[in-house]
Amino acid sequence: MATSFVPLHQINGCFTYPRPEIKYNRCHFRGRGLSPTPCPKYRLRPTNASVETPPFPLFQPPPLEESPSQLEPADPDFYKIGYVRSMRAYGIDFKEGPDGFGVYASKDVEPLRRARVIMEIPLELMLTIRQKLPWMFFPDIVPLGHPIFDIINSTNPETDWDLRLACLLLYALDRDDNFWQLYGDFLPSADECTSLLLATEDDLSLLQDPDLASTMRNQRRRALEFWEKNWHSGVPLKIKRLARDPERFIWAVSIAQSRCINMQVRIGALVQDANMLIPYADMLNHSFQPNCFLHWRFKDRMVEVMINAGQRIKKGEEMTIDYMSGQQNHLLMQRYGFSSSVLQNPWDVIPFSGNAHIHLDSFLSVFNISGLPGEYYHNSQLADKGNNFVNGAVIAAARTLPTWSDGDVPPIPSMERKAVKELQEECQQILAQFPTTSAEDQKLLDSMPEARRTLETAIKYRLHRKLFIEKVIEALDIYQECILF
């Protein structure tokens, strides 16, 4: 599988290649992103050229290409690392925001009839591994006979994708001539990562969700067993130094899980589903209503980050993508280490167990919710001015509340109010099972601004769950007052 490796920085069409010497300070992170503080220092070596004979075309620098976007090129120093094909960005800033580090528009973006590019990341800068056998990875950086090849090959490509990608990441971070040794300074450290794989037992107990805590314990145990099997005392130093302790390997798994992007890519005639670590694109935060998406440009093996067609974006607005469409908060916590912080997850659910049912069409009419269950949205044009009560929690309630459809139950308001009260009582019973209230959770968060990231994440998760249930109770109060048939 592997072939002889030629460092990317040695492949060039010029006589000399002025590779920049860049010093990177250790970054401090908040949220899922990073805060780079690069200190570039370029040392250029002059070349002698004849002025009499024009240079051969092969050795001329490539002409500047026109920007594929109508946005102005961004110019952050930290992605000028000096490889053959660099990442390019247009009309964006990488900076700290209210929810951590992210990508923001540097100018107003008017809607167009077609999508436009804001980032181009070449395949050479990524770490990718095929999801099915025969497994393949790119770039082909593992030499023949290296034991990390056998370790990756021992995994199940369909269930151990995170372990495989973690091994490839650790190997790339150990290579002096690999891009990721430089980009690794921009990855969150173990102390700043929110993944529950790095949470302590006390942090997991604070989730107040036994099922999620048990799932994360099993995932951590699986990673530890893999490390113990392949990083035992008899392994060569070239393997041992990649992850001298289990926490280093678990950190790599958490990075693989929280920053991996699954895409179908075409390279030549081969179309494959791949797990990919894509630098710079992994700084895009999540939204259930994203304004950007990812696209594979097969002609020159690029991942494009593109603004949605018809999307209007104001200067300073965050650029976002959808990590996992249609997923509940506990699944987002399990994979990425965050939950919906502003009651915007329209896919969360409440496990009702009673027999009470409300009238679906009447509930939708009260809150001006339109569309089919998979595409519910708030019809704000029909709502009163200033009415911002409907958000993801109320739309989720339309999906999760036990309901009758039109024609299944006679339109009797007294029966409907009785069902509403029963559903509210069940919500109150669910809230009573939590050891703390939402107000107590918020007070606890406010009292420890410098808490560990995993501790803060655990408390936020249980707080968001309680706020969601309280929102549903409030929605049922409004519905009871405005029952329509």
Secondary structure as the mmCIF struct_conf table of DSSP 4:
data_model
#
loop_
_struct_conf.conf_type_id
_struct_conf.id
_struct_conf.beg_label_comp_id
_struct_conf.beg_label_asym_id
_struct_conf.beg_label_seq_id
_struct_conf.end_label_comp_id
_struct_conf.end_label_asym_id
_struct_conf.end_label_seq_id
HELX_RH_3T_P HELX_RH_3T_P1 LEU A 8 GLN A 10
BEND BEND1 GLY A 13 PHE A 15
STRN STRN1 GLU A 21 TYR A 24
HELX_LH_PP_P HELX_LH_PP_P1 ASN A 25 CYS A 27
TURN_TY1_P TURN_TY1_P1 GLY A 31 ARG A 32
BEND BEND2 GLY A 33 GLY A 33
STRN STRN2 PRO A 38 LYS A 41
BEND BEND3 VAL A 51 THR A 53
HELX_LH_PP_P HELX_LH_PP_P2 PRO A 54 PHE A 56
HELX_RH_3T_P HELX_RH_3T_P2 PRO A 57 PHE A 59
BEND BEND4 GLN A 60 GLN A 60
HELX_LH_PP_P HELX_LH_PP_P3 PRO A 61 SER A 67
BEND BEND5 PRO A 68 LEU A 71
HELX_LH_PP_P HELX_LH_PP_P4 GLU A 72 GLU A 72
STRN STRN3 PRO A 73 PRO A 73
HELX_LH_PP_P HELX_LH_PP_P5 ALA A 74 ALA A 74
HELX_RH_3T_P HELX_RH_3T_P3 ASP A 77 TYR A 79
BEND BEND6 VAL A 84 ARG A 85
STRN STRN4 ARG A 88 ALA A 89
STRN STRN5 TYR A 90 TYR A 90
BEND BEND7 GLY A 91 GLY A 91
STRN STRN6 ILE A 92 GLY A 97
TURN_TY1_P TURN_TY1_P2 PRO A 98 ASP A 99
STRN STRN7 GLY A 100 ALA A 105
BEND BEND8 SER A 106 LYS A 107
STRN STRN8 VAL A 109 VAL A 109
BEND BEND9 ARG A 113 ARG A 114
STRN STRN9 ARG A 116 PRO A 122
HELX_RH_3T_P HELX_RH_3T_P4 LEU A 123 LEU A 125
STRN STRN10 LEU A 127 ARG A 130
BEND BEND10 GLN A 131 PRO A 134
HELX_LH_PP_P HELX_LH_PP_P6 TRP A 135 TRP A 135
STRN STRN11 PHE A 137 PHE A 138
BEND BEND11 PRO A 139 PRO A 139
BEND BEND12 VAL A 142 VAL A 142
HELX_LH_PP_P HELX_LH_PP_P7 PRO A 143 PRO A 143
TURN_TY1_P TURN_TY1_P3 LEU A 144 GLY A 145
HELX_RH_AL_P HELX_RH_AL_P1 PRO A 147 ASN A 153
TURN_TY1_P TURN_TY1_P4 SER A 154 SER A 154
BEND BEND13 THR A 155 THR A 155
TURN_TY1_P TURN_TY1_P5 PRO A 157 THR A 159
HELX_RH_AL_P HELX_RH_AL_P2 TRP A 161 ASP A 174
TURN_TY1_P TURN_TY1_P6 ASP A 176 ASP A 177
BEND BEND14 ASN A 178 ASN A 178
HELX_RH_AL_P HELX_RH_AL_P3 PHE A 179 TYR A 183
HELX_RH_3T_P HELX_RH_3T_P5 GLY A 184 PHE A 186
BEND BEND15 LEU A 187 LEU A 187
HELX_LH_PP_P HELX_LH_PP_P8 PRO A 188 SER A 189
TURN_TY1_P TURN_TY1_P7 ALA A 190 GLU A 192
HELX_RH_3T_P HELX_RH_3T_P6 LEU A 196 LEU A 198
HELX_RH_AL_P HELX_RH_AL_P4 GLU A 201 SER A 205
TURN_TY1_P TURN_TY1_P8 LEU A 206 LEU A 207
HELX_RH_AL_P HELX_RH_AL_P5 PRO A 210 ASN A 230
BEND BEND16 TRP A 231 TRP A 231
TURN_TY1_P TURN_TY1_P9 SER A 233 GLY A 234
BEND BEND17 VAL A 235 VAL A 235
HELX_RH_AL_P HELX_RH_AL_P6 LEU A 237 LYS A 240
TURN_TY1_P TURN_TY1_P10 ARG A 241 LEU A 242
BEND BEND18 ARG A 244 ASP A 245
HELX_RH_AL_P HELX_RH_AL_P7 PRO A 246 ARG A 259
STRN STRN12 CYS A 260 ILE A 267
TURN_TY1_P TURN_TY1_P11 GLY A 268 ALA A 269
STRN STRN13 LEU A 270 LEU A 277
TURN_TY1_P TURN_TY1_P12 PRO A 279 TYR A 280
HELX_RH_3T_P HELX_RH_3T_P7 ALA A 281 MET A 283
HELX_LH_PP_P HELX_LH_PP_P9 LEU A 284 LEU A 284
STRN STRN14 ASN A 285 HIS A 286
BEND BEND19 PHE A 288 GLN A 289
BEND BEND20 ASN A 291 ASN A 291
STRN STRN15 CYS A 292 ARG A 297
TURN_TY1_P TURN_TY1_P13 PHE A 298 ARG A 301
STRN STRN16 MET A 302 ILE A 307
HELX_LH_PP_P HELX_LH_PP_P10 ASN A 308 ASN A 308
TURN_TY1_P TURN_TY1_P14 ALA A 309 GLY A 310
STRN STRN17 ILE A 313 ILE A 313
TURN_TY1_P TURN_TY1_P15 LYS A 315 GLY A 316
HELX_LH_PP_P HELX_LH_PP_P11 GLU A 317 GLU A 317
STRN STRN18 GLU A 318 ILE A 321
BEND BEND21 TYR A 323 MET A 324
TURN_TY1_P TURN_TY1_P16 SER A 325 GLY A 326
HELX_RH_AL_P HELX_RH_AL_P8 ASN A 329 TYR A 336
BEND BEND22 GLY A 337 GLY A 337
BEND BEND23 SER A 341 LEU A 343
TURN_TY1_P TURN_TY1_P17 PRO A 346 TRP A 347
BEND BEND24 GLY A 354 ASN A 355
STRN STRN19 ILE A 358 HIS A 359
HELX_RH_AL_P HELX_RH_AL_P9 LEU A 360 VAL A 366
TURN_TY1_P TURN_TY1_P18 PHE A 367 ASN A 368
STRN STRN20 ILE A 369 SER A 370
BEND BEND25 GLY A 371 GLY A 371
HELX_RH_3T_P HELX_RH_3T_P8 PRO A 373 GLU A 375
STRN STRN21 TYR A 377 HIS A 378
HELX_RH_3T_P HELX_RH_3T_P9 SER A 380 LEU A 382
BEND BEND26 ALA A 383 ALA A 383
HELX_LH_PP_P HELX_LH_PP_P12 ASP A 384 ASP A 384
TURN_TY1_P TURN_TY1_P19 LYS A 385 GLY A 386
BEND BEND27 ASN A 391 ASN A 391
HELX_RH_AL_P HELX_RH_AL_P10 GLY A 392 THR A 400
BEND BEND28 LEU A 401 LEU A 401
STRN STRN22 THR A 403 TRP A 404
HELX_LH_PP_P HELX_LH_PP_P13 SER A 405 SER A 405
TURN_TY1_P TURN_TY1_P20 ASP A 406 GLY A 407
BEND BEND29 ASP A 408 VAL A 409
HELX_RH_AL_P HELX_RH_AL_P11 PRO A 413 ALA A 432
TURN_TY1_P TURN_TY1_P21 GLN A 433 GLN A 433
BEND BEND30 PHE A 434 THR A 436
HELX_RH_AL_P HELX_RH_AL_P12 SER A 438 SER A 447
TURN_TY1_P TURN_TY1_P22 PRO A 449 GLU A 450
HELX_RH_AL_P HELX_RH_AL_P13 ARG A 453 GLU A 481
TURN_TY1_P TURN_TY1_P23 CYS A 482 CYS A 482
#
